[in-house]
């Protein structure tokens, strides 16, 4: 069933056209990714869908009674005092009804037999409504979503909302939206405040959610996994595609090739007609020439494909080679007043390394980058930069961009000898042209500030780049430009990011921060993902085997001796021997599964290439051991049945 239908939508603000001729239909249960360069109209479309903005032309139709939840609607959490209350804000009416039922129940208990029929009837009606609207299921749902987004549900019931950071408030807003009673979710950059684990949880949640989702995102891996349709804003309009992100890339390329061929065919036809008109307009065939000129004037002109070039012409270069040993960390411990963030880090970063640095939000990744540039003292240990190492630091909050200056002044301060044309040309390569170069940096959007920050990084010509979530505010095209630049950069990079596609494409080493410790994995991020999947697989197998063995042990304890005597003592002895043999097999295989699982859970196993190969072999061995254990348990259960039927051995 179609829930949202758009036909020929156009939005204009004065003389500026945001987009035009946008048509698509959204059916129940579909998941749409809305992508495109910053400023092309993605958020504007959401406002049109919500009814907050009336399109200049075209129509938008929504099925009657459609409930839409939008993240921006929940930035203000109303009177919520705790994290849990804020997340459950979509059930405000249900919470009031629950409180009313509690008060009514207390009152009815006090009245006893004196309660009136009207009071009893009101209580019954409210109780029925409470059950019908999910009163008995909303609390577990809120708990599950909060847990998935990195909050402790029990702690959330008392944790003051006012003490949350901006990123944490963003996650609470997302939780509130995910649990709200709605038919359609509109999510605007939902992964911006999420780490890898919570991003992957959100992917799984949306795929099993059941309701319709439209989300704006620049995370290519997330889009590939979470959506089944793409609406791409480009060239002043938007085009719908079926499939995930990789399917969209293929279809877009095919569409561009077809559009280019049609454009070239029409161009050649027009040139041929114009040549005929020029040669014959004043000659013997003037009537034919005039006719062709009239028809040519009426011919609708095809447009060439939109410019496929990235919005940024980004090229990263280092001014000097620097030493082979770029960074040395020896027993480094970083702390705050409340806790230890990183303990006993020993690492060496070599020239040319691209270190993908991942871990939970708030665990200390940004703190380590600040420590490298001397802004955060180490509680213990030493951090040393190698000889001739020049550092450029892209900060997650982009505070390196001075907000009290214009874009022109920012670049002029970094290159005081440059002439006006050079400054404007440099800014133009990052999408700022004409009078835009005189805009104050304080007026820029997040995506625009990110591009200015990268323009500053380029001028640094550093041989060590510290990049802290550089993709947070960039669109897909800009991220791809950054990816291309990092792949050709000859210096060293430490990249803090939750963008898996960027990490897969660029990282040659992986640091994983978990529980105060950094695991230094000597392989690519894609290899680390494979290893992590193996470890998760081992943990799943261990949990399943633990449950199977628990049931087996319970049955062993509950096994009763058979009553009565039988003549066939040999059969009873055989059954008993089979049972004892099966029990030994179960115990032996149980020990083997435990040994392999422990080996796979050891972080040190994954720090060398031989260890990675060993992990893969252990994974195969674990599957075989588990299958053998399942067979042994089945044999034991059959032996138990035979032994019980045979009776005790005399």
C-alpha positions, -999 to +999 in steps of 0.1 A: +000+000+000+013+034-010+018+057+021+035+087+005+033+099-031+050+128-047+044+141-082+063+169-099+075+185-067+093+218-069+105+241-042+116+277-048+128+304-025+126+337-043+147+334-074+164+302-062+151+268-072+160+242-046+147+213-067+121+206-093+103+177-111+107+153-081+084+123-083+084+090-062+061+067-043+068+051-009+050+019+000+045+005+035+076-013+049+101+002+024+133+017+036+145+047+015+180+063+016+179+100+006+213+111-006+230+139-025+253+168-020+248+192+009+223+219+000+205+200-027+172+198-009+171+166+012+160+182+045+137+205+025+119+174+011+114+161+047+097+194+055+074+190+025+065+154+036+058+166+072+036+194+058+058+221+073+065+235+038+041+238+009+058+230-025+059+257-051+046+233-077+035+197-077+017+176-051+025+155-021-001+129-009-001+110+024-025+082+033-052+093+057-041+090+094-004+085+086+017+089+117+052+103+110+081+105+135+109+130+127+141+133+147+141+171+146+107+171+163+124+155+194+154+178+200+132+195+226+124+168+252+097+188+269+096+184+306+115+151+307+140+150+336+157+117+330+171+099+300+144+072+302+116+098+303+130+116+273+133+083+253+098+074+262+084+108+254+064+094+224+043+076+249+034+106+270-003+100+268+002+064+277+023+074+307-005+097+318-030+069+314-008+046+334-007+071+363-044+076+361-050+039+363-028+037+394-047+065+410-081+049+401-069+015+414-059+030+447-092+048+450-113+017+441-093-002+468-102+023+494-139+023+484-143-014+482-179-024+478-189+013+479-174+019+444-200+029+419-207+012+386-195+043+368-161+042+385-157+005+378-167+010+342-143+039+337-115+018+352-123-011+328-124+011+298-091+028+306-075-006+314-087-019+280-073+011+262-040+008+281-036-028+269-048-019+233-022+009+229+007-012+241+008-003+277+023-036+287+050-036+260+063-001+256+087-002+286+106-033+274+107-017+239+122+016+253+147-005+274+158-025+243+163+006+221+182+024+248+205-006+253+211-009+216+221+027+214+246+024+242+227+033+274+221+013+305+183+011+308+184+009+346+208+038+349+187+058+323+157+058+347+177+081+371+203+097+349+196+134+346+190+145+310+207+178+316+241+161+322+243+146+287+267+157+261+255+168+226+263+134+211+244+116+239+214+139+235+214+130+198+213+093+207+184+099+231+166+118+204+171+089+180+159+064+207+128+085+212+120+084+175+127+047+171+102+038+199+076+064+191+043+050+178+045+059+141+040+045+106+069+063+090+103+073+104+121+103+089+158+101+101+182+129+093+218+116+096+210+090+123+246+076+125+264+109+132+265+103+169+269+065+168+300+043+170+305+011+150+286-012+174+256+011+177+255+017+140+255-020+133+227-024+159+207+003+142+211-015+108+197-047+123+169-028+141+157-010+109+158-042+089+134-059+114+115-028+123+086-034+098+075+002+095+085+026+067+118+045+069+132+074+050+166+084+061+192+110+050+227+095+054+262+098+040+273+064+054+277+042+024+281+009+043+250+018+064+230+026+033+241-006+016+228-027+046+198-007+058+179+005+028+162-010-002+155+022-022+176+053-030+164+088-038+193+107-052+194+145-054+215+157-082+213+184-109+184+203-093+161+173-092+159+138-076+158+104-091+145+072-074+164+039-076+156+004-064+181-015-043+209-006-018+238+017-023+259-005-046+228-011-068+223+026-070+259+032-081+255+008-109+221+021-120+233+057-118+262+050-140+240+032-166+216+061-165+243+087-170+257+067-200+223+065-215+217+102-209+250+111-223+244+091-255+209+107-260+224+142-254+252+136-279+227+122-305+206+153-301+236+176-303+247+161-336+212+163-350+209+200-340+243+208-355+233+191-388+200+210-389+217+243-381+242+237-409+214+230-434+196+261-423+227+283-427+233+269-462+198+272-475+180+300-456+187+325-484+188+301-514+165+280-534+154+258-505+146+287-482+111+274-474+125+240-462+152+258-442+126+281-425+105+250-417+134+233-401+143+264-382+108+265-367+108+228-358+143+232-343+131+261-321+103+240-307+125+210-300+129+203-262+166+203-254+181+174-235+204+182-207+238+166-203+243+143-173+251+163-141+287+169-135+300+137-119+331+154-105+334+156-067+324+189-050+360+191-037+392+190-057+411+175-027+448+166-030+468+159+001+506+164-001+533+164+025+560+190+025+588+167+036+594+130+039+600+128+076+616+099+095+605+063+092+594+062+128+565+087+130+551+081+165+562+061+195+540+054+225+556+038+255+533+026+284+510+056+278+481+060+302+455+088+297+430+097+324+403+122+333+393+131+368+367+104+369+384+074+352+412+059+331+406+062+294+436+044+279+460+022+299+496+011+290+496+018+253+527+006+235+528+013+198+549+025+169+535+041+139+557+040+108+558+062+078+531+055+053+508+038+078+471+046+077+458+036+112+421+031+114+412+039+151+378+026+163+361+022+196+330+033+216+321+069+218+336+086+248+362+059+252+392+082+247+400+082+209+399+120+206+418+124+239+447+103+224+448+125+193+450+156+216+478+140+236+498+134+204+497+171+196+506+180+232+472+193+243+465+165+268+492+154+292+497+117+298+493+104+333+521+080+327+544+070+299+556+090+269+544+100+235+571+110+210+570+122+174+597+112+151+622+136+134+609+162+109+573+152+116+547+180+109+512+173+122+478+185+109+448+179+132+413+177+120+391+181+151+358+164+154+342+197+165+360+216+138+372+242+163+403+247+141+381+269+119+380+304+134+344+315+134+352+353+137+368+355+103+357+352+067+368+323+045+391+346+025+407+358+057+413+323+070+432+313+038+450+346+037+463+341+072+477+307+062+492+320+029+499+357+034+520+359+002+492+346-020+474+371-043+436+374-044+432+351-074+451+323-057+430+325-025+398+325-045+410+296-066+419+275-036+385+281-020+368+274-053+383+239-053+363+233-021+330+246-035+332+282-024+329+306-054+322+343-060+310+363-030+309+331-009+346+336-001+336+366+020+311+348+042+319+346+079+329+312+090+304+315+119+275+314+094+285+281+077+267+249+079+284+218+093+292+205+058+306+239+047+328+242+079+341+206+072+352+217+037+369+248+051+387+226+076+399+203+048+410+233+028+432+243+058+446+208+061+457+208+025+477+240+030+494+225+061+514+201+038+518+179+069+533+144+069+512+132+098+474+137+096+452+132+127+417+130+114+389+128+140+356+118+124+362+138+092+331+124+074+305+135+100+293+165+080+304+156+045+281+143+018+288+111-001+306+128-030+329+147-006+336+115+014+346+098-019+369+127-027+385+124+007+389+087+002+406+092-031+430+118-016+439+095+013+447+066-011+473+087-029+487+105+002+523+096+008+523+106+045+510+089+076+474+090+089+456+082+122+419+081+112+392+080+139+360+071+121+329+051+122+326+052+084+332+015+075+335+021+038+362+047+043+380+025+068+378-005+045+392+015+016+421+033+034+432+017+067+464-005+066+464-010+103+437-010+129+436+002+165+406-011+185+400+007+218+380-014+243+380-014+281+409+010+284+431-012+261+441-006+225+445-037+204+470-030+176+460-052+147+485-053+119+460-058+091+434-038+072+400-028+087+383-053+064+405-081+078+397-069+113+360-071+105+364-107+094+383-115+126+357-098+147+330-118+130+349-150+138+351-140+174+314-132+175+307-165+159+328-183+185+309-164+213+276-174+198+287-211+196+299-210+231+266-196+244+246-222+225+268-250+237+266-237+273+228-239+271+228-274+255+252-287+282+232-271+309+202-290+297+223-322+295+236-318+330+201-312+344+190-344+327+219-363+342+210-351+377+173-359+372+179-393+357+162-419+379+171-456+382+147-480+365+125-502+388+120-539+385+143-567+374+151-581+340+167-614+330+189-599+304+218-586+325+242-585+295+219-560+278+219-538+309+256-539+311+260-530+274+236-501+278+255-489+309+289-491+290+274-472+261+261-445+285+295-442+302+313-440+268+288-413+256+293-393+288+331-394+283+327-382+247+305-353+258+330-343+285+360-345+261+343-325+234+330-300+259+366-293+270+377-290+234+350-264+225+360-245+257+397-245+248+391-233+212+366-206+223+391-193+249+418-192+222+396-173+198+387-148+225+423-139+232+430-105+217+467-113+213+458-139+187+449-112+162+480-090+165+501-109+140+494-122+104+501-158+116+477-153+144+450-143+119+456-174+099+455-195+131+421-178+140+406-189+108+418-224+113+405-224+148+371-211+136+368-241+113+379-265+140+353-249+164+325-256+139+337-292+136+340-297+174+306-282+179+290-306+154+308-335+170+296-324+205+260-321+192+263-357+179+278-369+212+249-352+232+224-370+209+241-403+215+242-397+252+204-390+252+197-422+233+220-441+257+201-427+287+168-439+272+182-474+266+197-475+301+165-464+318+145-490+298+170-517+307+170-510+345+199-509+369+229-532+366+229-559+392 
